[in-house]
Amino acid sequence: MIDFTLTDEQLALQETARRFAQTEMAPQAAHFDQTGEFPEKIIKKAWETGLINEGIPEEYGGPGLSVLDTCILTEELAAGCAGMTTSMMVNSLGQLPILIGGTKAQIEKHIVPFTKEFRYCSFALTEPSSGSDAATMRTIAKKVGDKYILNGRKCFITNGGVANLYSTFATLDPSKGHKAICAFIVERDSPGVSAGKKEDKMGQRASNTTDVIFEDAEIPAENLLGREGEGFPIAMKTLDKSRPMIGALAVGVARAAFEHAVRYAKERQAFGTPIASFQAVQFMLADMAKDIEAARLLTYQAAWMIDQGMNAAKYSSFAKCFASDAAMRVTTDAVQIYGGYGYSKEYPVEKLMRDAKLIQIYEGTNQIQRVVMAREILKD
């Protein structure tokens, strides 16, 4: 039997996240968007409130939230500010490879500290010449004694300039494609590890995005996740599990734009009547609401499947792709409903439109999501 009722615990989580987003994040969102500053105090307060590192299991001192719980949380935070939410959620993204491929000793050493002190984590996969085609990465790992020496550069890495820990991927031999890729736990203070300049982005400007550079970086052999050559499956399992959270982030952005558009349409007068009375505007609002509801349900389904231990690769891509495309449509229509004011930075919807664009790109572009879907469909 299908039941769409949230539990009391989920409702409490939703309310806590919504209150934090609307009182701590939304009032400051425009400031951090304009300045590009990193909202350290707000993110630290989110940690103190228990709103990040949500996927760390209870046995390791974390809240142990399910993927569905995390999607409920993420939607609310994203409605406050997508950029801040991305930096918060990437803590969990960076931790996932360790939780998926790490030993108990590795988890205790590298994940448990996140429950005891405020720290940042990051996921370092993308490179200048290998974004969607991660198997062609050029960051090289060479085994030397009891260490691996890494050389290469990662780009567009969220939290790259602030992270204490990176889940990093490198290849033993570029000619062997995905079969030679390894996953490593890399501490920020490791010799040879540094961050590049902060990217000046179109949207989600509150999140920290930089290159991460490895110059003869020394990584202890004990920091290898799994065995040599198992890095690519670890990365793909990580992304399959995290994509519903991206769907939820998109839903939060779209919902915020929709709520602004409804309020404005009721207030804005044209020809002596609120523009909400015009069918053209009503149809836009109806389509916006429809897309948001469909995106949320698809996201919840993918999250539920993961929580049940089911193969959700196709549905995770469905959720990420559909929800982020919907967010782009909804935010664009919100700007249209605002008219000339929507194009002004004085009003919130132009920021939401810029923020939405990135969701179609990161964690696998929506074109790559369609490749994943097609492969899963044809495999079935």
C-alpha atoms as one frame of an Amber mdcrd trajectory, in Angstrom:
protein
   0.000   0.000   0.000   1.360   3.449  -0.918   1.500   6.023   1.875   2.658
   9.600   1.300   2.364  10.631   4.947   5.543  11.918   6.553   6.360  10.545
   9.987   6.366  12.771  13.055  10.178  12.694  12.989  10.250  13.750   9.329
   7.784  16.567   9.981   9.940  17.788  12.879  13.045  17.651  10.664  11.209
  19.529   7.914  10.071  22.239  10.318  13.533  22.668  11.856  15.150  22.961
   8.429  12.463  25.336   7.157  12.820  27.611  10.168  16.601  27.677   9.814
  16.404  28.360   6.077  13.930  31.193   6.408  15.459  32.890   9.464  19.201
  32.312   8.952  19.750  31.726   5.232  17.134  33.568   3.163  17.658  37.008
   4.782  21.390  36.836   3.964  21.159  35.093   0.580  21.284  38.262  -1.542
  24.312  39.589   0.361  26.408  36.474  -0.151  25.265  36.239  -3.767  26.397
  39.806  -4.456  29.696  39.633  -2.589  30.635  36.022  -3.311  31.741  35.699
   0.311  31.651  32.288   1.953  28.938  32.133   4.678  31.051  30.337   7.266
  29.057  31.500  10.296  25.748  30.343   8.823  27.123  26.939   7.825  28.689
  26.488  11.243  25.331  27.314  12.830  23.730  24.682  10.580  26.252  22.179
  11.960  25.393  23.213  15.515  21.697  22.767  14.682  22.346  19.262  13.313
  21.528  20.062   9.677  24.721  18.835   7.982  26.645  15.544   8.008  23.206
  13.982   8.079  24.242  10.713   6.419  26.793   9.644   9.038  25.381   6.453
  10.638  24.307   6.509  14.259  26.924   3.875  15.144  29.578   6.465  14.286
  27.905   9.293  16.198  25.935  10.814  13.340  22.188  11.359  12.895  21.928
   8.441  10.450  19.259  10.034   8.298  17.869   8.038   5.404  18.185   9.330
   1.840  14.493  10.264   1.932  14.999  12.173   5.191  17.936  13.977   3.603
  15.807  14.969   0.605  13.189  16.484   2.927  15.954  18.407   4.691  17.641
  19.524   1.469  14.484  20.919  -0.123  13.888  23.199   2.846  17.477  24.457
   2.992  17.586  25.054  -0.762  14.480  27.223  -0.557  16.593  29.487   1.672
  19.721  29.588  -0.524  20.971  27.063  -3.064  24.603  28.125  -2.808  24.779
  27.707   0.950  22.918  24.415   0.681  25.352  23.080  -1.901  28.307  23.650
   0.419  26.389  22.040   3.286  25.356  19.013   1.246  28.814  18.496  -0.268
  30.010  17.592   3.208  27.846  14.491   2.858  28.865  13.952  -0.772  32.521
  13.961   0.236  31.852  11.535   3.069  29.881   9.064   0.927  32.864   7.395
  -0.825  34.369   6.674   2.581  31.090   5.295   3.929  30.640   3.218   0.751
  34.167   1.934   0.212  35.946   2.497   3.501  36.850   0.071   6.251  35.560
   0.469   9.793  38.968   1.822  10.799  38.929   4.389   7.972  35.424   5.535
   8.888  36.325   5.863  12.543  39.468   7.847  11.752  38.148  10.152   9.031
  34.355  10.387   9.432  33.804  10.374  13.194  35.695  13.698  13.648  32.909
  15.423  11.654  30.502  14.573  14.481  32.776  16.090  17.112  33.982  19.322
  15.518  33.014  21.652  12.680  34.825  20.510   9.533  34.374  20.590   5.756
  34.562  17.697   3.332  34.781  17.687  -0.452  34.397  15.359  -3.443  37.245
  15.734  -5.955  36.402  13.963  -9.214  36.059  16.522 -12.045  39.131  17.639
 -13.981  39.720  20.327 -16.646  39.730  17.727 -19.431  37.390  15.138 -17.895
  34.075  16.297 -16.543  31.285  14.034 -17.732  33.832  11.477 -18.979  35.409
  10.805 -15.596  37.130   7.638 -16.820  39.579   9.772 -18.836  40.977  11.575
 -15.806  44.622  12.582 -15.837  45.417  12.887 -12.138  48.063  10.194 -11.666
  48.650   8.028  -8.602  51.937   6.155  -8.268  52.670   3.668  -5.490  55.991
   4.392  -3.800  56.676   2.315  -0.713  53.931   2.827   1.819  52.601   5.932
   0.034  50.864   6.974  -3.147  52.201  10.059  -4.930  49.465  12.088  -6.645
  49.989  14.593  -9.430  47.222  16.444 -11.219  44.491  19.011 -10.924  40.802
  18.819 -10.065  38.445  21.655 -11.004  35.036  23.022 -10.025  35.384  21.383
  -6.609  32.769  22.573  -4.129  34.348  23.362  -0.732  37.713  22.984  -2.469
  39.176  26.022  -0.741  37.861  25.256   2.737  37.782  21.450   2.997  39.675
  19.598   5.691  39.255  16.323   3.802  38.903  15.368   0.133  37.546  12.160
  -1.327  39.824  12.113  -4.360  40.051   9.970  -7.474  43.201   9.300  -9.478
  44.385   6.776 -12.055  47.313   4.390 -11.955  47.380   4.251 -15.758  45.320
   6.554 -18.043  45.490   3.996 -20.869  43.403   1.536 -18.830  40.386   3.849
 -18.449  38.040   3.250 -15.532  39.787  -0.014 -14.565  42.831   1.850 -13.190
  41.008   4.510 -11.157  41.514   4.525  -7.394  39.754   6.381  -4.597  41.738
   8.067  -1.856  41.100   9.867   1.406  43.219  13.027   1.184  43.742  15.313
   4.132  44.112  19.016   3.384  47.426  19.323   5.186  49.026  16.466   3.221
  52.318  17.551   1.590  51.743  18.706  -1.983  47.995  19.436  -1.665  46.708
  22.958  -2.314  43.614  24.824  -3.494  43.455  27.089  -6.525  41.612  30.354
  -7.010  37.952  30.675  -6.108  35.678  30.527  -9.168  33.600  33.630  -9.941
  30.354  31.861 -10.809  27.080  32.930 -12.439  24.967  31.506  -9.625  25.234
  29.670  -6.329  27.872  32.238  -5.494  27.761  31.553  -1.773  29.306  28.116
  -2.290  33.086  27.829  -2.366  34.336  26.405  -5.680  38.034  26.039  -6.525
  40.640  23.873  -8.191  42.387  21.310  -5.994  46.012  20.768  -6.983  48.252
  17.765  -6.319  51.985  18.303  -6.770  53.844  15.184  -5.651  51.199  14.924
  -2.963  52.007  12.198  -0.452  49.039  10.048   0.550  49.475   7.142   2.997
  48.695   3.777   1.403  46.225   3.160   4.235  44.102   5.981   2.763  43.252
   3.951  -0.344  39.519   3.163  -0.402  38.886  -0.459  -1.341  41.454  -2.002
  -3.665  43.368  -0.533  -6.559  41.073  -0.101  -9.550  37.875   0.131  -7.480
  37.680   3.914  -7.501  35.328   4.250 -10.452  32.582   1.993  -9.015  32.878
   3.845  -5.702  32.417   7.180  -7.498  29.414   5.923  -9.481  27.742   4.429
  -6.382  28.311   7.747  -4.632  26.640   9.718  -7.413  23.731   7.281  -7.706
  23.038   7.794  -4.010  23.519  11.570  -4.013  21.498  12.464  -7.120  18.104
  12.388  -5.379  19.475  15.045  -3.019  20.259  17.188  -6.077  16.674  16.632
  -7.191  15.494  17.820  -3.785  17.744  20.881  -3.996  16.171  21.705  -7.358
  12.684  21.321  -5.874  13.582  23.764  -3.099  14.824  26.383  -5.551  11.760
  25.940  -7.766   9.400  26.117  -4.805  10.947  29.359  -3.591  10.574  30.909
  -7.063   6.988  29.689  -7.324   6.029  31.125  -3.929   7.534  34.494  -4.853
   5.676  34.428  -8.187   2.307  33.649  -6.577   2.682  36.483  -4.073   3.743
  38.932  -6.761   0.945  37.907  -9.131  -1.620  38.609  -6.423  -0.124  42.026
  -5.648   0.862  43.361  -9.067  -1.882  45.373 -10.759  -2.362  45.699 -14.517
  -5.401  47.145 -16.264  -6.986  47.708 -12.863  -6.740  44.096 -11.637  -4.096
  41.760 -10.153  -2.186  39.950 -12.886  -3.123  36.681 -11.124  -6.586  37.162
 -12.612  -5.235  36.793 -16.160  -5.422  33.305 -17.615  -1.975  33.593 -19.187
  -0.435  34.052 -15.731  -2.687  31.429 -14.171  -1.544  28.841 -16.714   2.098
  29.637 -15.954   1.488  29.210 -12.228  -0.401  25.964 -12.832   2.472  24.522
 -14.850   4.979  25.628 -12.220   3.026  23.926  -9.429   2.578  20.774 -11.521
   6.284  20.491 -12.274   7.281  21.024  -8.639   4.927  18.312  -7.391   6.070
  15.853 -10.073   9.742  16.590  -9.344   9.256  16.066  -5.614   7.448  12.754
  -6.073  10.090  11.442  -8.476  12.808  12.512  -6.057  11.082  10.819  -3.140
  10.658   7.629  -5.169  14.364   7.468  -6.039  15.320   8.173  -2.428  12.917
   5.512  -1.129  14.329   2.937  -3.571  17.874   3.599  -2.330  16.724   3.295
   1.273  15.176  -0.080   0.406  18.472  -1.307  -1.030  17.121  -1.374  -4.581
  19.063  -0.527  -7.746  17.987   3.078  -8.270  20.547   4.267 -10.847  17.897
   4.968 -13.472  15.496   6.592 -11.023  18.224   8.722  -9.449  18.970  10.076
 -12.921  15.252  10.555 -13.563  14.987  12.612 -10.371  18.092  14.742 -10.870
  17.377  15.445 -14.527  13.641  16.096 -14.309  13.804  18.178 -11.137  16.647
  20.407 -12.320  15.037  20.942 -15.734  11.802  21.779 -13.917  13.640  24.230
 -11.655  15.034  25.994 -14.711  11.556  26.297 -16.247   9.934  27.421 -13.009
  12.547  30.063 -12.193  12.474  31.371 -15.766   8.684  31.700 -15.601   8.965
  33.412 -12.216  11.214  36.051 -13.799   8.665  36.412 -16.612   5.804  36.934
 -14.179   7.800  39.654 -12.430   8.427  41.278 -15.816  11.073  43.990 -15.777
  11.374  43.722 -11.998  12.283  40.052 -12.366  15.389  41.098 -14.293  16.533
  43.334 -11.459  18.814  42.166  -8.651  16.555  44.077  -6.272  14.089  41.181
  -6.493  14.833  37.539  -5.582  13.797  35.606  -8.664  16.746  36.483 -10.924
  19.104  34.917  -8.353  16.961  31.794  -8.229  17.122  31.542 -12.013  20.929
  31.785 -11.959  21.110  29.263  -9.122  18.890  26.806 -11.000  21.169  26.718
 -14.031  24.014  25.081 -12.139  21.775  22.237 -10.948  21.433  21.135 -14.581
  25.230  20.911 -14.781  26.806  19.567 -11.591  26.845  15.937 -10.425  26.563
  14.905 -14.071  25.030  17.184 -16.686  21.470  16.457 -17.657  22.719  15.200
 -21.004  24.806  12.615 -19.149  21.756  11.729 -17.027  19.962  10.857 -20.251
  22.870   8.602 -21.221  22.547   6.809 -17.868  18.780   6.460 -18.313  19.128
   5.091 -21.833  21.746   2.543 -20.772  19.583   1.354 -17.886  16.503   1.146
 -20.138  18.315  -0.840 -22.810  20.013  -3.054 -20.230  16.601  -3.921 -18.780
